[in-house]
Amino acid sequence: MLPPRREKSRLQGDITADVVIIGGGFAGLSAARRLSELDPSLKVAVLEADLVGDAAAGRNSGFIIDLPHEVSSDDYGGDSAAKSREAIEISRTAIKMASTVAAEEGWSRDVFDPCGRYSAAISGEGDDHLTAYAGQLVGLGEDHRLLTAEEIAEVTGTRAYTSALFTPGTVMLQPAAYIRGLADSLRDPVRVYEKSPAVRLERSGTAWIVKTPEGSISTGRIILANNGHAESFGFFKGRMLHIFTFASMTRRFSPDLLPGHRKWAATPALPMGTTIRRVPDGDGDRILVRSRYTYHPGIVAGDGTLRRAGAQHDKKFKARFPALGDIPMEYRWGGAMAVTWNAVPAFGEIEDGIFAACGCNGVGASKATASGLAAAELMLGHRSRLTEIYQRFDAPKPLPPQPFTTIGAKANLAFKEWMAGAE
Ligand SMILES: Cc1cc2nc3c(=O)[nH]c(=O)nc-3n(C[C@H](O)[C@H](O)[C@H](O)COP(=O)(O)OP(=O)(O)OC[C@H]3O[C@@H](n4cnc5c(N)ncnc54)[C@H](O)[C@@H]3O)c2cc1C
């Protein structure tokens, strides 16, 4: 939806850098920013395989979420309040950094909007879940407000939702604008190279040589921030599940067709359910539907998978917005996320001079941002609350051997989607 911009140059020829960051998503760009804050003289080269913003970091639903989806889920460290508080601290550190950049760069609320989010239910089970979750937020001392069906209908303009929970700490992004903006905010001696995939890492004495198709960089230190693709270099092999999720976005429609607010964002009441966003785009509005999770060990999802996800989005859209039922989807897409068995990041110094900020575990706008910041701090020996938390994480557990991982992952996703039902 954004206008094209001038691409940054490819890496051509052989150069040197103090640090090479592989991957220009949330993790990599946040790491670059933190390195330059801690040592503005560091020559940092960020290698992005694609164009910045064209991969998952620019094509998500745009929630930088501050609270765990589920306080009681393993994903956020079990039901102990202390672990939930740590998860919240991690997310809020990420939000703080993003807010600082937004203020420095003067981004509008179309790009970076600290407006909070709704969790919206569509069934009795969803209602119960939200009520229980609200109780846990009371325990954590977190601000929130439960909404009745009438109250959430006033926001969304549809009577499909049966209740909702509002929490104020989430920031809503135009994700591609944010990630492009973050890359553009980095100044010399930090340089971002686009369409410059790292294809090989070689040892040369005490240095590392990072090879790209048209050049190479000799460096002392590397941050791997390419999420599941860390496996391509042999790291975390058999320790990350490559889960895809998908989204569709409608054509622009006249705001008169749907009452309620023109801008709102709702995650589902149950974790595997459907996310909905309404976004104004010029004179018109669009609805984004994000739903469905699939497992692809080769980190490639085919057209058939996207078509099936799209069909599910159409059903979810019609169920929620019967009045808009005829408005077609204009865009459909999907993207990969790396999830670990024990829900910990693939993080830390993994070989002499190589640090990892991978394994986003789904909510990478906050978690991958934080792990990029933590990797930069760890590399420069900067001690902080964040590095203290990150250094206590266990290593990602090995997955069961194939074909058990594939069978288990597919069965698990299908079961959880079934449990999420209409949500
Ligand atoms: C449809 C969808 C909706 C989502 N919604 C949300 C949401 O609302 N909130 C949220 O928190 N999360 C959401 N996510 C998940 C989120 O996008 C990811 O968790 C996040 O992008 C992970 O960030 P990252 O920096 O770790 O990895 P990525 O964003 O995947 O970035 C890694 C980068 O590394 C590059 N790369 C890979 N290999 C190489 C190489 N060899 N050399 C150079 N570069 C390389 C890739 O091109 C990529 O740009 C969503 C994902 C999808 C697909």
The ligand as an SDF file (V2000), in Angstrom:
LIG
                    3D

 53 58  0  0  0  0  0  0  0  0999 V2000
    0.5420  -12.1920    8.4450 C   0  0  0  0  0  0  0  0  0  0  0  0
    1.3570  -11.9890    9.6880 C   0  0  0  0  0  0  0  0  0  0  0  0
    0.8420  -11.2360   10.7230 C   0  0  0  0  0  0  0  0  0  0  0  0
    1.5940  -11.0450   11.8960 C   0  0  0  0  0  0  0  0  0  0  0  0
    1.1320  -10.1740   12.8500 N   0  0  0  0  0  0  0  0  0  0  0  0
    1.9370   -9.8400   13.8940 C   0  0  0  0  0  0  0  0  0  0  0  0
    1.5590   -8.8060   14.8000 C   0  0  0  0  0  0  0  0  0  0  0  0
    0.5400   -8.1410   14.6600 O   0  0  0  0  0  0  0  0  0  0  0  0
    2.3900   -8.5690   15.8620 N   0  0  0  0  0  0  0  0  0  0  0  0
    3.5660   -9.2550   16.0340 C   0  0  0  0  0  0  0  0  0  0  0  0
    4.2570   -9.0150   17.0230 O   0  0  0  0  0  0  0  0  0  0  0  0
    3.9530  -10.2030   15.1600 N   0  0  0  0  0  0  0  0  0  0  0  0
    3.1870  -10.4930   14.0910 C   0  0  0  0  0  0  0  0  0  0  0  0
    3.6220  -11.4120   13.1660 N   0  0  0  0  0  0  0  0  0  0  0  0
    4.9200  -12.0580   13.3850 C   0  0  0  0  0  0  0  0  0  0  0  0
    6.0790  -11.1010   13.0730 C   0  0  0  0  0  0  0  0  0  0  0  0
    5.9680  -10.5790   11.7700 O   0  0  0  0  0  0  0  0  0  0  0  0
    7.3900  -11.8420   13.2600 C   0  0  0  0  0  0  0  0  0  0  0  0
    7.4030  -12.3810   14.5650 O   0  0  0  0  0  0  0  0  0  0  0  0
    8.5640  -10.8840   13.0680 C   0  0  0  0  0  0  0  0  0  0  0  0
    8.6000  -10.3910   11.7640 O   0  0  0  0  0  0  0  0  0  0  0  0
    9.8870  -11.5390   13.4370 C   0  0  0  0  0  0  0  0  0  0  0  0
   10.8780  -10.5480   13.3470 O   0  0  0  0  0  0  0  0  0  0  0  0
   12.3890  -10.9240   13.0510 P   0  0  0  0  0  0  0  0  0  0  0  0
   13.1440   -9.6680   12.9050 O   0  0  0  0  0  0  0  0  0  0  0  0
   12.8470  -11.9190   14.0550 O   0  0  0  0  0  0  0  0  0  0  0  0
   12.3350  -11.7500   11.6910 O   0  0  0  0  0  0  0  0  0  0  0  0
   11.8350  -11.2950   10.2520 P   0  0  0  0  0  0  0  0  0  0  0  0
   10.8460  -10.2210   10.3370 O   0  0  0  0  0  0  0  0  0  0  0  0
   11.4860  -12.5440    9.5460 O   0  0  0  0  0  0  0  0  0  0  0  0
   13.1600  -10.6630    9.6520 O   0  0  0  0  0  0  0  0  0  0  0  0
   14.2320  -11.4670    9.2550 C   0  0  0  0  0  0  0  0  0  0  0  0
   14.8430  -10.8130    8.0270 C   0  0  0  0  0  0  0  0  0  0  0  0
   16.0000  -11.5640    7.6740 O   0  0  0  0  0  0  0  0  0  0  0  0
   16.1000  -11.5770    6.2570 C   0  0  0  0  0  0  0  0  0  0  0  0
   16.9800  -12.6930    5.9140 N   0  0  0  0  0  0  0  0  0  0  0  0
   16.7490  -14.0190    5.9740 C   0  0  0  0  0  0  0  0  0  0  0  0
   17.8370  -14.7080    5.6060 N   0  0  0  0  0  0  0  0  0  0  0  0
   18.7960  -13.7910    5.2980 C   0  0  0  0  0  0  0  0  0  0  0  0
   20.1340  -13.8710    4.8410 C   0  0  0  0  0  0  0  0  0  0  0  0
   20.7390  -15.0450    4.6260 N   0  0  0  0  0  0  0  0  0  0  0  0
   20.8210  -12.7130    4.6000 N   0  0  0  0  0  0  0  0  0  0  0  0
   20.2320  -11.5030    4.8200 C   0  0  0  0  0  0  0  0  0  0  0  0
   18.9550  -11.3800    5.2440 N   0  0  0  0  0  0  0  0  0  0  0  0
   18.2470  -12.5020    5.4960 C   0  0  0  0  0  0  0  0  0  0  0  0
   14.6590  -11.7130    5.7970 C   0  0  0  0  0  0  0  0  0  0  0  0
   14.4880  -11.2770    4.4680 O   0  0  0  0  0  0  0  0  0  0  0  0
   13.9300  -10.8290    6.8130 C   0  0  0  0  0  0  0  0  0  0  0  0
   13.7670   -9.5040    6.3540 O   0  0  0  0  0  0  0  0  0  0  0  0
    2.8750  -11.6570   12.0170 C   0  0  0  0  0  0  0  0  0  0  0  0
    3.3750  -12.4210   10.9680 C   0  0  0  0  0  0  0  0  0  0  0  0
    2.6520  -12.5780    9.8200 C   0  0  0  0  0  0  0  0  0  0  0  0
    3.2400  -13.3850    8.7100 C   0  0  0  0  0  0  0  0  0  0  0  0
  1  2  1  0
  2  3  1  0
  2 52  2  0
  3  4  2  0
  4  5  1  0
  4 50  1  0
  5  6  2  0
  6  7  1  0
  6 13  1  0
  7  8  2  0
  7  9  1  0
  9 10  1  0
 10 11  2  0
 10 12  1  0
 12 13  2  0
 13 14  1  0
 14 15  1  0
 14 50  1  0
 15 16  1  0
 16 17  1  0
 16 18  1  0
 18 19  1  0
 18 20  1  0
 20 21  1  0
 20 22  1  0
 22 23  1  0
 23 24  1  0
 24 25  2  0
 24 26  1  0
 24 27  1  0
 27 28  1  0
 28 29  2  0
 28 30  1  0
 28 31  1  0
 31 32  1  0
 32 33  1  0
 33 34  1  0
 33 48  1  0
 34 35  1  0
 35 36  1  0
 35 46  1  0
 36 37  1  0
 36 45  1  0
 37 38  2  0
 38 39  1  0
 39 40  1  0
 39 45  2  0
 40 41  1  0
 40 42  2  0
 42 43  1  0
 43 44  2  0
 44 45  1  0
 46 47  1  0
 46 48  1  0
 48 49  1  0
 50 51  2  0
 51 52  1  0
 52 53  1  0
M  END
$$$$
